[in-house]
């Protein structure tokens, strides 16, 4: 539910990595926590944007995004680096 998504915001338990191809060189970006179920589903589909399975990249907040595997093998949330992960 949307209230469940709001409860997950800021916990660092859900991280989706994507590749921002609107800049050069393309860079790995961790999507912020989703505010709703619909936004979470859209983040998931961005994470799967691989040609030829998806014909077009995703557009989100002025960025052009594709699957995160183009820029990183896996995503490490920032709170893991700082030692605050649960």
PyMOL Python script that loads the backbone (N, CA, C, O; Angstrom):
from pymol import cmd

cmd.read_pdbstr("""\
ATOM      1  N   UNK A   1       0.834  -1.188   0.000  1.00  0.00           N
ATOM      2  CA  UNK A   1       0.000   0.000   0.000  1.00  0.00           C
ATOM      3  C   UNK A   1       0.874   1.245   0.000  1.00  0.00           C
ATOM      4  O   UNK A   1       2.073   1.183   0.271  1.00  0.00           O
ATOM      5  N   UNK A   2       0.256   2.360  -0.305  1.00  0.00           N
ATOM      6  CA  UNK A   2       1.008   3.617  -0.300  1.00  0.00           C
ATOM      7  C   UNK A   2       1.542   3.948   1.086  1.00  0.00           C
ATOM      8  O   UNK A   2       2.636   4.497   1.214  1.00  0.00           O
ATOM      9  N   UNK A   3       0.774   3.617   2.130  1.00  0.00           N
ATOM     10  CA  UNK A   3       1.253   3.899   3.487  1.00  0.00           C
ATOM     11  C   UNK A   3       2.466   3.037   3.826  1.00  0.00           C
ATOM     12  O   UNK A   3       3.355   3.482   4.553  1.00  0.00           O
ATOM     13  N   UNK A   4       2.513   1.811   3.309  1.00  0.00           N
ATOM     14  CA  UNK A   4       3.691   0.962   3.516  1.00  0.00           C
ATOM     15  C   UNK A   4       4.913   1.556   2.829  1.00  0.00           C
ATOM     16  O   UNK A   4       6.020   1.512   3.365  1.00  0.00           O
ATOM     17  N   UNK A   5       4.704   2.112   1.638  1.00  0.00           N
ATOM     18  CA  UNK A   5       5.817   2.738   0.916  1.00  0.00           C
ATOM     19  C   UNK A   5       6.330   3.949   1.680  1.00  0.00           C
ATOM     20  O   UNK A   5       7.538   4.177   1.744  1.00  0.00           O
ATOM     21  N   UNK A   6       5.420   4.727   2.262  1.00  0.00           N
ATOM     22  CA  UNK A   6       5.843   5.886   3.044  1.00  0.00           C
ATOM     23  C   UNK A   6       6.631   5.460   4.279  1.00  0.00           C
ATOM     24  O   UNK A   6       7.561   6.153   4.691  1.00  0.00           O
ATOM     25  N   UNK A   7       6.265   4.324   4.869  1.00  0.00           N
ATOM     26  CA  UNK A   7       7.001   3.817   6.032  1.00  0.00           C
ATOM     27  C   UNK A   7       8.414   3.377   5.658  1.00  0.00           C
ATOM     28  O   UNK A   7       9.324   3.459   6.483  1.00  0.00           O
ATOM     29  N   UNK A   8       8.607   2.906   4.414  1.00  0.00           N
ATOM     30  CA  UNK A   8       9.931   2.460   3.977  1.00  0.00           C
ATOM     31  C   UNK A   8      10.859   3.613   3.609  1.00  0.00           C
ATOM     32  O   UNK A   8      12.077   3.442   3.576  1.00  0.00           O
ATOM     33  N   UNK A   9      10.290   4.785   3.335  1.00  0.00           N
ATOM     34  CA  UNK A   9      11.123   5.923   2.944  1.00  0.00           C
ATOM     35  C   UNK A   9      12.127   6.247   4.034  1.00  0.00           C
ATOM     36  O   UNK A   9      11.788   6.327   5.215  1.00  0.00           O
ATOM     37  N   UNK A  10      13.355   6.428   3.618  1.00  0.00           N
ATOM     38  CA  UNK A  10      14.396   6.824   4.562  1.00  0.00           C
ATOM     39  C   UNK A  10      14.996   5.693   5.361  1.00  0.00           C
ATOM     40  O   UNK A  10      15.926   5.923   6.133  1.00  0.00           O
ATOM     41  N   UNK A  11      14.488   4.451   5.203  1.00  0.00           N
ATOM     42  CA  UNK A  11      15.056   3.341   5.968  1.00  0.00           C
ATOM     43  C   UNK A  11      16.272   2.739   5.304  1.00  0.00           C
ATOM     44  O   UNK A  11      17.085   2.090   5.963  1.00  0.00           O
ATOM     45  N   UNK A  12      16.409   2.948   3.988  1.00  0.00           N
ATOM     46  CA  UNK A  12      17.545   2.388   3.267  1.00  0.00           C
ATOM     47  C   UNK A  12      17.418   0.905   3.001  1.00  0.00           C
ATOM     48  O   UNK A  12      18.400   0.263   2.628  1.00  0.00           O
ATOM     49  N   UNK A  13      16.228   0.340   3.183  1.00  0.00           N
ATOM     50  CA  UNK A  13      16.046  -1.090   2.972  1.00  0.00           C
ATOM     51  C   UNK A  13      15.764  -1.447   1.518  1.00  0.00           C
ATOM     52  O   UNK A  13      15.936  -2.600   1.125  1.00  0.00           O
ATOM     53  N   UNK A  14      15.337  -0.488   0.722  1.00  0.00           N
ATOM     54  CA  UNK A  14      15.041  -0.734  -0.688  1.00  0.00           C
ATOM     55  C   UNK A  14      15.917   0.189  -1.528  1.00  0.00           C
ATOM     56  O   UNK A  14      15.837   1.412  -1.411  1.00  0.00           O
ATOM     57  N   UNK A  15      16.756  -0.409  -2.379  1.00  0.00           N
ATOM     58  CA  UNK A  15      17.628   0.385  -3.246  1.00  0.00           C
ATOM     59  C   UNK A  15      17.554  -0.157  -4.657  1.00  0.00           C
ATOM     60  O   UNK A  15      17.755  -1.350  -4.885  1.00  0.00           O
ATOM     61  N   UNK A  16      17.265   0.720  -5.602  1.00  0.00           N
ATOM     62  CA  UNK A  16      17.215   0.337  -7.009  1.00  0.00           C
ATOM     63  C   UNK A  16      18.244   1.175  -7.747  1.00  0.00           C
ATOM     64  O   UNK A  16      18.185   2.405  -7.737  1.00  0.00           O
ATOM     65  N   UNK A  17      19.189   0.497  -8.387  1.00  0.00           N
ATOM     66  CA  UNK A  17      20.234   1.190  -9.123  1.00  0.00           C
ATOM     67  C   UNK A  17      19.916   1.245 -10.605  1.00  0.00           C
ATOM     68  O   UNK A  17      19.491   0.250 -11.192  1.00  0.00           O
ATOM     69  N   UNK A  18      20.119   2.392 -11.205  1.00  0.00           N
ATOM     70  CA  UNK A  18      19.877   2.595 -12.632  1.00  0.00           C
ATOM     71  C   UNK A  18      21.070   3.353 -13.219  1.00  0.00           C
ATOM     72  O   UNK A  18      21.912   3.873 -12.486  1.00  0.00           O
ATOM     73  N   UNK A  19      21.128   3.406 -14.546  1.00  0.00           N
ATOM     74  CA  UNK A  19      22.185   4.134 -15.233  1.00  0.00           C
ATOM     75  C   UNK A  19      21.605   5.389 -15.853  1.00  0.00           C
ATOM     76  O   UNK A  19      20.655   5.323 -16.633  1.00  0.00           O
ATOM     77  N   UNK A  20      22.173   6.528 -15.509  1.00  0.00           N
ATOM     78  CA  UNK A  20      21.754   7.815 -16.072  1.00  0.00           C
ATOM     79  C   UNK A  20      22.540   8.035 -17.356  1.00  0.00           C
ATOM     80  O   UNK A  20      23.745   8.282 -17.320  1.00  0.00           O
ATOM     81  N   UNK A  21      21.845   7.943 -18.501  1.00  0.00           N
ATOM     82  CA  UNK A  21      22.508   8.125 -19.793  1.00  0.00           C
ATOM     83  C   UNK A  21      22.267   9.515 -20.362  1.00  0.00           C
ATOM     84  O   UNK A  21      22.601   9.775 -21.518  1.00  0.00           O
ATOM     85  N   UNK A  22      21.694  10.410 -19.567  1.00  0.00           N
ATOM     86  CA  UNK A  22      21.486  11.779 -20.039  1.00  0.00           C
ATOM     87  C   UNK A  22      22.737  12.631 -19.865  1.00  0.00           C
ATOM     88  O   UNK A  22      22.757  13.796 -20.260  1.00  0.00           O
ATOM     89  N   UNK A  23      23.778  12.052 -19.276  1.00  0.00           N
ATOM     90  CA  UNK A  23      25.053  12.756 -19.109  1.00  0.00           C
ATOM     91  C   UNK A  23      26.160  11.900 -19.717  1.00  0.00           C
ATOM     92  O   UNK A  23      25.957  10.723 -20.014  1.00  0.00           O
ATOM     93  N   UNK A  24      27.328  12.503 -19.896  1.00  0.00           N
ATOM     94  CA  UNK A  24      28.463  11.732 -20.394  1.00  0.00           C
ATOM     95  C   UNK A  24      29.643  11.937 -19.467  1.00  0.00           C
ATOM     96  O   UNK A  24      29.988  13.079 -19.164  1.00  0.00           O
ATOM     97  N   UNK A  25      30.260  10.887 -19.017  1.00  0.00           N
ATOM     98  CA  UNK A  25      29.915   9.490 -19.246  1.00  0.00           C
ATOM     99  C   UNK A  25      28.699   9.097 -18.417  1.00  0.00           C
ATOM    100  O   UNK A  25      28.413   9.730 -17.400  1.00  0.00           O
ATOM    101  N   UNK A  26      27.976   8.053 -18.842  1.00  0.00           N
ATOM    102  CA  UNK A  26      26.824   7.590 -18.060  1.00  0.00           C
ATOM    103  C   UNK A  26      27.260   7.231 -16.642  1.00  0.00           C
ATOM    104  O   UNK A  26      28.364   6.730 -16.432  1.00  0.00           O
ATOM    105  N   UNK A  27      26.383   7.492 -15.672  1.00  0.00           N
ATOM    106  CA  UNK A  27      26.763   7.216 -14.283  1.00  0.00           C
ATOM    107  C   UNK A  27      25.683   6.411 -13.572  1.00  0.00           C
ATOM    108  O   UNK A  27      24.507   6.452 -13.935  1.00  0.00           O
ATOM    109  N   UNK A  28      26.112   5.683 -12.555  1.00  0.00           N
ATOM    110  CA  UNK A  28      25.211   4.858 -11.752  1.00  0.00           C
ATOM    111  C   UNK A  28      24.490   5.746 -10.740  1.00  0.00           C
ATOM    112  O   UNK A  28      25.121   6.556 -10.062  1.00  0.00           O
ATOM    113  N   UNK A  29      23.177   5.595 -10.638  1.00  0.00           N
ATOM    114  CA  UNK A  29      22.354   6.407  -9.747  1.00  0.00           C
ATOM    115  C   UNK A  29      21.489   5.476  -8.910  1.00  0.00           C
ATOM    116  O   UNK A  29      20.924   4.514  -9.430  1.00  0.00           O
ATOM    117  N   UNK A  30      21.383   5.758  -7.626  1.00  0.00           N
ATOM    118  CA  UNK A  30      20.462   5.018  -6.765  1.00  0.00           C
ATOM    119  C   UNK A  30      19.173   5.816  -6.678  1.00  0.00           C
ATOM    120  O   UNK A  30      19.171   6.974  -6.260  1.00  0.00           O
ATOM    121  N   UNK A  31      18.073   5.183  -7.079  1.00  0.00           N
ATOM    122  CA  UNK A  31      16.781   5.858  -7.067  1.00  0.00           C
ATOM    123  C   UNK A  31      16.362   6.151  -5.629  1.00  0.00           C
ATOM    124  O   UNK A  31      16.576   5.326  -4.740  1.00  0.00           O
ATOM    125  N   UNK A  32      15.768   7.317  -5.396  1.00  0.00           N
ATOM    126  CA  UNK A  32      15.276   7.613  -4.050  1.00  0.00           C
ATOM    127  C   UNK A  32      14.087   6.723  -3.715  1.00  0.00           C
ATOM    128  O   UNK A  32      13.460   6.142  -4.601  1.00  0.00           O
ATOM    129  N   UNK A  33      13.789   6.626  -2.440  1.00  0.00           N
ATOM    130  CA  UNK A  33      12.665   5.791  -2.008  1.00  0.00           C
ATOM    131  C   UNK A  33      11.379   6.262  -2.669  1.00  0.00           C
ATOM    132  O   UNK A  33      11.123   7.461  -2.778  1.00  0.00           O
ATOM    133  N   UNK A  34      10.585   5.310  -3.105  1.00  0.00           N
ATOM    134  CA  UNK A  34       9.325   5.620  -3.774  1.00  0.00           C
ATOM    135  C   UNK A  34       8.280   6.098  -2.769  1.00  0.00           C
ATOM    136  O   UNK A  34       8.233   5.637  -1.628  1.00  0.00           O
ATOM    137  N   UNK A  35       7.449   7.028  -3.218  1.00  0.00           N
ATOM    138  CA  UNK A  35       6.409   7.582  -2.344  1.00  0.00           C
ATOM    139  C   UNK A  35       5.088   6.837  -2.479  1.00  0.00           C
ATOM    140  O   UNK A  35       4.189   7.016  -1.657  1.00  0.00           O
ATOM    141  N   UNK A  36       4.959   5.995  -3.516  1.00  0.00           N
ATOM    142  CA  UNK A  36       3.713   5.255  -3.716  1.00  0.00           C
ATOM    143  C   UNK A  36       4.031   3.924  -4.376  1.00  0.00           C
ATOM    144  O   UNK A  36       5.149   3.693  -4.837  1.00  0.00           O
ATOM    145  N   UNK A  37       3.039   3.061  -4.413  1.00  0.00           N
ATOM    146  CA  UNK A  37       3.209   1.764  -5.056  1.00  0.00           C
ATOM    147  C   UNK A  37       3.458   1.952  -6.549  1.00  0.00           C
ATOM    148  O   UNK A  37       4.294   1.259  -7.128  1.00  0.00           O
ATOM    149  N   UNK A  38       2.736   2.884  -7.178  1.00  0.00           N
ATOM    150  CA  UNK A  38       2.917   3.129  -8.607  1.00  0.00           C
ATOM    151  C   UNK A  38       4.336   3.598  -8.917  1.00  0.00           C
ATOM    152  O   UNK A  38       4.944   3.154  -9.890  1.00  0.00           O
ATOM    153  N   UNK A  39       4.855   4.493  -8.089  1.00  0.00           N
ATOM    154  CA  UNK A  39       6.220   4.980  -8.299  1.00  0.00           C
ATOM    155  C   UNK A  39       7.230   3.862  -8.092  1.00  0.00           C
ATOM    156  O   UNK A  39       8.230   3.796  -8.807  1.00  0.00           O
ATOM    157  N   UNK A  40       6.989   2.991  -7.132  1.00  0.00           N
ATOM    158  CA  UNK A  40       7.864   1.848  -6.898  1.00  0.00           C
ATOM    159  C   UNK A  40       7.875   0.913  -8.101  1.00  0.00           C
ATOM    160  O   UNK A  40       8.931   0.411  -8.488  1.00  0.00           O
ATOM    161  N   UNK A  41       6.719   0.679  -8.688  1.00  0.00           N
ATOM    162  CA  UNK A  41       6.647  -0.170  -9.873  1.00  0.00           C
ATOM    163  C   UNK A  41       7.377   0.483 -11.046  1.00  0.00           C
ATOM    164  O   UNK A  41       8.053  -0.204 -11.813  1.00  0.00           O
ATOM    165  N   UNK A  42       7.248   1.791 -11.190  1.00  0.00           N
ATOM    166  CA  UNK A  42       7.952   2.487 -12.264  1.00  0.00           C
ATOM    167  C   UNK A  42       9.459   2.407 -12.067  1.00  0.00           C
ATOM    168  O   UNK A  42      10.196   2.213 -13.033  1.00  0.00           O
ATOM    169  N   UNK A  43       9.933   2.556 -10.818  1.00  0.00           N
ATOM    170  CA  UNK A  43      11.357   2.413 -10.532  1.00  0.00           C
ATOM    171  C   UNK A  43      11.833   1.014 -10.918  1.00  0.00           C
ATOM    172  O   UNK A  43      12.927   0.851 -11.459  1.00  0.00           O
ATOM    173  N   UNK A  44      11.012   0.013 -10.638  1.00  0.00           N
ATOM    174  CA  UNK A  44      11.379  -1.366 -10.984  1.00  0.00           C
ATOM    175  C   UNK A  44      11.488  -1.546 -12.493  1.00  0.00           C
ATOM    176  O   UNK A  44      12.398  -2.223 -12.971  1.00  0.00           O
ATOM    177  N   UNK A  45      10.571  -0.950 -13.246  1.00  0.00           N
ATOM    178  CA  UNK A  45      10.652  -1.090 -14.700  1.00  0.00           C
ATOM    179  C   UNK A  45      11.836  -0.313 -15.266  1.00  0.00           C
ATOM    180  O   UNK A  45      12.409  -0.718 -16.277  1.00  0.00           O
ATOM    181  N   UNK A  46      12.210   0.792 -14.634  1.00  0.00           N
ATOM    182  CA  UNK A  46      13.413   1.504 -15.073  1.00  0.00           C
ATOM    183  C   UNK A  46      14.620   0.587 -14.919  1.00  0.00           C
ATOM    184  O   UNK A  46      15.503   0.561 -15.777  1.00  0.00           O
ATOM    185  N   UNK A  47      14.651  -0.150 -13.842  1.00  0.00           N
ATOM    186  CA  UNK A  47      15.757  -1.048 -13.559  1.00  0.00           C
ATOM    187  C   UNK A  47      15.841  -2.206 -14.556  1.00  0.00           C
ATOM    188  O   UNK A  47      16.857  -2.899 -14.608  1.00  0.00           O
ATOM    189  N   UNK A  48      14.806  -2.418 -15.332  1.00  0.00           N
ATOM    190  CA  UNK A  48      14.796  -3.507 -16.314  1.00  0.00           C
ATOM    191  C   UNK A  48      14.912  -3.010 -17.749  1.00  0.00           C
ATOM    192  O   UNK A  48      14.757  -3.805 -18.676  1.00  0.00           O
ATOM    193  N   UNK A  49      15.176  -1.731 -17.966  1.00  0.00           N
ATOM    194  CA  UNK A  49      15.204  -1.173 -19.322  1.00  0.00           C
ATOM    195  C   UNK A  49      16.473  -1.603 -20.044  1.00  0.00           C
ATOM    196  O   UNK A  49      17.512  -0.949 -19.949  1.00  0.00           O
ATOM    197  N   UNK A  50      16.372  -2.708 -20.764  1.00  0.00           N
ATOM    198  CA  UNK A  50      17.478  -3.243 -21.554  1.00  0.00           C
ATOM    199  C   UNK A  50      16.976  -3.407 -22.981  1.00  0.00           C
ATOM    200  O   UNK A  50      15.916  -3.987 -23.214  1.00  0.00           O
ATOM    201  N   UNK A  51      17.746  -2.890 -23.933  1.00  0.00           N
ATOM    202  CA  UNK A  51      17.382  -3.067 -25.333  1.00  0.00           C
ATOM    203  C   UNK A  51      17.673  -4.506 -25.742  1.00  0.00           C
ATOM    204  O   UNK A  51      18.724  -4.990 -25.320  1.00  0.00           O
ATOM    205  N   UNK A  52      16.915  -5.218 -26.474  1.00  0.00           N
ATOM    206  CA  UNK A  52      15.728  -4.829 -27.215  1.00  0.00           C
ATOM    207  C   UNK A  52      14.422  -5.118 -26.485  1.00  0.00           C
ATOM    208  O   UNK A  52      13.351  -4.988 -27.077  1.00  0.00           O
ATOM    209  N   UNK A  53      14.488  -5.512 -25.201  1.00  0.00           N
ATOM    210  CA  UNK A  53      13.266  -5.862 -24.478  1.00  0.00           C
ATOM    211  C   UNK A  53      12.377  -4.651 -24.243  1.00  0.00           C
ATOM    212  O   UNK A  53      11.152  -4.755 -24.309  1.00  0.00           O
ATOM    213  N   UNK A  54      12.983  -3.516 -23.973  1.00  0.00           N
ATOM    214  CA  UNK A  54      12.268  -2.251 -23.903  1.00  0.00           C
ATOM    215  C   UNK A  54      12.761  -1.403 -25.056  1.00  0.00           C
ATOM    216  O   UNK A  54      13.968  -1.237 -25.232  1.00  0.00           O
ATOM    217  N   UNK A  55      11.864  -0.875 -25.825  1.00  0.00           N
ATOM    218  CA  UNK A  55      12.248  -0.128 -27.021  1.00  0.00           C
ATOM    219  C   UNK A  55      12.833   1.239 -26.674  1.00  0.00           C
ATOM    220  O   UNK A  55      13.688   1.752 -27.397  1.00  0.00           O
ATOM    221  N   UNK A  56      12.369   1.839 -25.553  1.00  0.00           N
ATOM    222  CA  UNK A  56      12.793   3.191 -25.199  1.00  0.00           C
ATOM    223  C   UNK A  56      13.330   3.229 -23.774  1.00  0.00           C
ATOM    224  O   UNK A  56      12.915   2.424 -22.940  1.00  0.00           O
ATOM    225  N   UNK A  57      14.234   4.136 -23.482  1.00  0.00           N
ATOM    226  CA  UNK A  57      14.678   4.323 -22.100  1.00  0.00           C
ATOM    227  C   UNK A  57      13.567   4.984 -21.280  1.00  0.00           C
ATOM    228  O   UNK A  57      12.557   5.426 -21.827  1.00  0.00           O
ATOM    229  N   UNK A  58      13.765   5.042 -19.989  1.00  0.00           N
ATOM    230  CA  UNK A  58      12.790   5.686 -19.108  1.00  0.00           C
ATOM    231  C   UNK A  58      13.152   7.158 -18.936  1.00  0.00           C
ATOM    232  O   UNK A  58      14.316   7.540 -19.054  1.00  0.00           O
ATOM    233  N   UNK A  59      12.164   7.958 -18.664  1.00  0.00           N
ATOM    234  CA  UNK A  59      12.356   9.383 -18.394  1.00  0.00           C
ATOM    235  C   UNK A  59      11.823   9.665 -17.000  1.00  0.00           C
ATOM    236  O   UNK A  59      10.668   9.368 -16.697  1.00  0.00           O
ATOM    237  N   UNK A  60      12.667  10.237 -16.155  1.00  0.00           N
ATOM    238  CA  UNK A  60      12.264  10.506 -14.775  1.00  0.00           C
ATOM    239  C   UNK A  60      12.995  11.748 -14.286  1.00  0.00           C
ATOM    240  O   UNK A  60      14.225  11.791 -14.257  1.00  0.00           O
ATOM    241  N   UNK A  61      12.218  12.759 -13.903  1.00  0.00           N
ATOM    242  CA  UNK A  61      12.748  14.022 -13.370  1.00  0.00           C
ATOM    243  C   UNK A  61      13.844  14.621 -14.255  1.00  0.00           C
ATOM    244  O   UNK A  61      14.887  15.056 -13.766  1.00  0.00           O
ATOM    245  N   UNK A  62      13.590  14.635 -15.556  1.00  0.00           N
ATOM    246  CA  UNK A  62      14.521  15.243 -16.493  1.00  0.00           C
ATOM    247  C   UNK A  62      15.717  14.397 -16.860  1.00  0.00           C
ATOM    248  O   UNK A  62      16.619  14.874 -17.548  1.00  0.00           O
ATOM    249  N   UNK A  63      15.747  13.163 -16.424  1.00  0.00           N
ATOM    250  CA  UNK A  63      16.865  12.271 -16.724  1.00  0.00           C
ATOM    251  C   UNK A  63      16.402  11.173 -17.689  1.00  0.00           C
ATOM    252  O   UNK A  63      15.224  10.820 -17.733  1.00  0.00           O
ATOM    253  N   UNK A  64      17.342  10.653 -18.446  1.00  0.00           N
ATOM    254  CA  UNK A  64      17.097   9.497 -19.304  1.00  0.00           C
ATOM    255  C   UNK A  64      17.805   8.318 -18.640  1.00  0.00           C
ATOM    256  O   UNK A  64      19.020   8.347 -18.445  1.00  0.00           O
ATOM    257  N   UNK A  65      17.032   7.268 -18.289  1.00  0.00           N
ATOM    258  CA  UNK A  65      17.564   6.179 -17.478  1.00  0.00           C
ATOM    259  C   UNK A  65      17.368   4.822 -18.143  1.00  0.00           C
ATOM    260  O   UNK A  65      16.381   4.599 -18.845  1.00  0.00           O
ATOM    261  N   UNK A  66      18.326   3.913 -17.913  1.00  0.00           N
ATOM    262  CA  UNK A  66      18.235   2.522 -18.346  1.00  0.00           C
ATOM    263  C   UNK A  66      18.684   1.633 -17.189  1.00  0.00           C
ATOM    264  O   UNK A  66      18.966   2.125 -16.096  1.00  0.00           O
ATOM    265  N   UNK A  67      18.750   0.335 -17.430  1.00  0.00           N
ATOM    266  CA  UNK A  67      19.125  -0.637 -16.406  1.00  0.00           C
ATOM    267  C   UNK A  67      20.460  -0.280 -15.749  1.00  0.00           C
ATOM    268  O   UNK A  67      21.382   0.188 -16.416  1.00  0.00           O
ATOM    269  N   UNK A  68      20.552  -0.503 -14.451  1.00  0.00           N
ATOM    270  CA  UNK A  68      21.764  -0.169 -13.708  1.00  0.00           C
ATOM    271  C   UNK A  68      22.957  -1.048 -14.021  1.00  0.00           C
ATOM    272  O   UNK A  68      24.089  -0.694 -13.690  1.00  0.00           O
ATOM    273  N   UNK A  69      22.723  -2.196 -14.656  1.00  0.00           N
ATOM    274  CA  UNK A  69      23.812  -3.098 -14.987  1.00  0.00           C
ATOM    275  C   UNK A  69      24.778  -2.531 -16.021  1.00  0.00           C
ATOM    276  O   UNK A  69      25.869  -3.072 -16.205  1.00  0.00           O
ATOM    277  N   UNK A  70      24.398  -1.457 -16.693  1.00  0.00           N
ATOM    278  CA  UNK A  70      25.299  -0.828 -17.649  1.00  0.00           C
ATOM    279  C   UNK A  70      26.405  -0.036 -16.957  1.00  0.00           C
ATOM    280  O   UNK A  70      27.437   0.243 -17.567  1.00  0.00           O
ATOM    281  N   UNK A  71      26.203   0.326 -15.701  1.00  0.00           N
ATOM    282  CA  UNK A  71      27.194   1.154 -15.011  1.00  0.00           C
ATOM    283  C   UNK A  71      27.738   0.525 -13.736  1.00  0.00           C
ATOM    284  O   UNK A  71      28.750   0.990 -13.213  1.00  0.00           O
ATOM    285  N   UNK A  72      27.099  -0.514 -13.223  1.00  0.00           N
ATOM    286  CA  UNK A  72      27.582  -1.173 -12.003  1.00  0.00           C
ATOM    287  C   UNK A  72      27.042  -2.597 -11.960  1.00  0.00           C
ATOM    288  O   UNK A  72      25.943  -2.867 -12.446  1.00  0.00           O
ATOM    289  N   UNK A  73      27.812  -3.496 -11.382  1.00  0.00           N
ATOM    290  CA  UNK A  73      27.374  -4.885 -11.275  1.00  0.00           C
ATOM    291  C   UNK A  73      26.266  -5.012 -10.231  1.00  0.00           C
ATOM    292  O   UNK A  73      25.325  -5.784 -10.416  1.00  0.00           O
ATOM    293  N   UNK A  74      26.374  -4.263  -9.142  1.00  0.00           N
ATOM    294  CA  UNK A  74      25.345  -4.264  -8.105  1.00  0.00           C
ATOM    295  C   UNK A  74      25.317  -2.903  -7.430  1.00  0.00           C
ATOM    296  O   UNK A  74      26.242  -2.102  -7.567  1.00  0.00           O
ATOM    297  N   UNK A  75      24.238  -2.660  -6.701  1.00  0.00           N
ATOM    298  CA  UNK A  75      24.038  -1.369  -6.041  1.00  0.00           C
ATOM    299  C   UNK A  75      24.302  -1.512  -4.554  1.00  0.00           C
ATOM    300  O   UNK A  75      23.762  -2.405  -3.901  1.00  0.00           O
ATOM    301  N   UNK A  76      25.135  -0.629  -4.024  1.00  0.00           N
ATOM    302  CA  UNK A  76      25.392  -0.590  -2.587  1.00  0.00           C
ATOM    303  C   UNK A  76      24.803   0.701  -2.052  1.00  0.00           C
ATOM    304  O   UNK A  76      25.255   1.787  -2.415  1.00  0.00           O
ATOM    305  N   UNK A  77      23.785   0.595  -1.180  1.00  0.00           N
ATOM    306  CA  UNK A  77      23.166   1.805  -0.632  1.00  0.00           C
ATOM    307  C   UNK A  77      24.174   2.646   0.147  1.00  0.00           C
ATOM    308  O   UNK A  77      25.108   2.105   0.739  1.00  0.00           O
ATOM    309  N   UNK A  78      23.987   3.971   0.149  1.00  0.00           N
ATOM    310  CA  UNK A  78      24.937   4.859   0.843  1.00  0.00           C
ATOM    311  C   UNK A  78      25.062   4.583   2.331  1.00  0.00           C
ATOM    312  O   UNK A  78      26.131   4.794   2.904  1.00  0.00           O
ATOM    313  N   UNK A  79      23.993   4.116   2.973  1.00  0.00           N
ATOM    314  CA  UNK A  79      24.081   3.875   4.427  1.00  0.00           C
ATOM    315  C   UNK A  79      24.985   2.707   4.760  1.00  0.00           C
ATOM    316  O   UNK A  79      25.424   2.595   5.905  1.00  0.00           O
ATOM    317  N   UNK A  80      25.287   1.825   3.805  1.00  0.00           N
ATOM    318  CA  UNK A  80      26.226   0.728   4.042  1.00  0.00           C
ATOM    319  C   UNK A  80      27.646   1.282   4.144  1.00  0.00           C
ATOM    320  O   UNK A  80      28.434   0.829   4.975  1.00  0.00           O
ATOM    321  N   UNK A  81      27.969   2.256   3.305  1.00  0.00           N
ATOM    322  CA  UNK A  81      29.297   2.874   3.341  1.00  0.00           C
ATOM    323  C   UNK A  81      29.531   3.634   4.643  1.00  0.00           C
ATOM    324  O   UNK A  81      30.650   3.682   5.155  1.00  0.00           O
ATOM    325  N   UNK A  82      28.468   4.224   5.169  1.00  0.00           N
ATOM    326  CA  UNK A  82      28.639   5.024   6.382  1.00  0.00           C
ATOM    327  C   UNK A  82      28.548   4.183   7.653  1.00  0.00           C
ATOM    328  O   UNK A  82      28.772   4.694   8.750  1.00  0.00           O
ATOM    329  N   UNK A  83      28.220   2.889   7.514  1.00  0.00           N
ATOM    330  CA  UNK A  83      28.158   2.023   8.677  1.00  0.00           C
ATOM    331  C   UNK A  83      26.867   2.106   9.453  1.00  0.00           C
ATOM    332  O   UNK A  83      26.818   1.648  10.595  1.00  0.00           O
ATOM    333  N   UNK A  84      25.792   2.683   8.871  1.00  0.00           N
ATOM    334  CA  UNK A  84      24.540   2.817   9.591  1.00  0.00           C
ATOM    335  C   UNK A  84      23.500   1.778   9.187  1.00  0.00           C
ATOM    336  O   UNK A  84      22.354   1.834   9.631  1.00  0.00           O
ATOM    337  N   UNK A  85      23.905   0.828   8.341  1.00  0.00           N
ATOM    338  CA  UNK A  85      22.935  -0.188   7.886  1.00  0.00           C
ATOM    339  C   UNK A  85      22.576  -1.099   9.051  1.00  0.00           C
ATOM    340  O   UNK A  85      23.400  -1.411   9.910  1.00  0.00           O
ATOM    341  N   UNK A  86      21.307  -1.514   9.045  1.00  0.00           N
ATOM    342  CA  UNK A  86      20.762  -2.360  10.100  1.00  0.00           C
ATOM    343  C   UNK A  86      21.399  -3.653  10.116  1.00  0.00           C
ATOM    344  O   UNK A  86      21.062  -4.497  10.946  1.00  0.00           O
TER     345      UNK A  86
END
""", "prot")
cmd.dss("prot")
cmd.show_as("cartoon", "prot")
cmd.util.cbc("prot")
cmd.orient("prot")
